[in-house]
Amino acid sequence: MKAVQIVAPLEMQVVEMEQPQPKAGEVLVKMCYVGYCGSDLNTYLGRNPMVKLPVIPGHEIGGEVAAVGEGVPVTVKVGQTVTINPYTACGTCASCLAGRVNACQFNETLGVQRNGAMSDYIVVPWQKVIPAEGVSTRDAALIEPMSVGFHAVDRAQVTDLDTVMVIGCGMIGVGAIVRAALRGATVIAADIDDEKLALAKQLGAKYTVNTMSENVHEKLQALTSGHGPNVVVEAVGSPITYVMAVDEVAFAGRVVCIGYAKSNVEFQTKLFVQKELDIRGSRNAMPSDFRAVIRFMDEHPDFPKDQLISAVATPETAHEVMKTWAEAPGKVFRILVKFE
């Protein structure tokens, strides 16, 4: 079978591998579409310390069940459209024992700590297969990144009384905007790109802020009667946006951090105390978040999915589109690789 492999920084190739076969309790999934994640871009650029090269990238999956091993429940059927939960959970660390398996201390994500899904087929335990009824195989590849944003809103305990600022309108930020709006919150989308901000309004943001061309503090104060947003979701991973989140969140507010800053961040820590902030991390997603995204997609067929897909490549052109993304990362939502 065919697979895309990152061999070294800035170097990718298509390789031939033996097709895996499902054992007892396992499912063979035919890949239809696999999305490039920001972690894949960092791996390609040599900036991902968690990766050991060479590695097959990819954990944003839209596929079909091709075969099942013994002992797989009858609810998993050949031909079924599915996505895959790409994380592992050891079951014994503090996070797992607390029921928060998405934050397992020893998690290994497909395409990061182990080979990913950017190949014709992969085999996974049946428990990792998530049926995506009502969703196309192409759109199923958008479920995982959106679920990360959905999970962040859940971590923030957002309600209809909240004003939520989402910093960063990439795919994960899109997920946060959608779920916050679904919960009835007033959503403020912040980004440096006007095209992304325009799409954020289609997805449920009531207001937008261009953090490059507008005075962020003045606009937020005007939009929130001088209080600031009482929830801020940081979905960029930049020292600037981390500081912005703490500076702009309202007193007694909640800050939820998804992005990883690649360098140290200097805070006015007095704000942590003076504002009595809740500052929370948000990692990966829970199975319930995946199901919530699937239900949203199924119930909202007018959701502008086409606008979230910046390009569709083949395995042979996967390196070319990765290079293009690396040259202009701010202009891309999601690039999908299509497997015939």
Secondary structure by P-SEA (a helix, b strand, c coil): cbbbbbccccbbbbbbbcbbbbcccbbbbbbcbbbbcaaaaaaaaccccccccccccccccccccccccccccccccccccccccccccccccccccccccccccccccccccccccccccccccccccccccccccccccaaaaaaaaaaaaaaaccccccbbbbccccaaaaaaaaaaaaaccbbbbbcccaaaaaaaaaacccccccccccaaaaaaaaacccccccbbbbccccaaaaaaaaacccccbbbbbcccccbbbbcccccccccccbbbbbccccaaaaaaaaaaaaacccccccccccccccccaaaaaaaaaaaccccccbbbbbcc
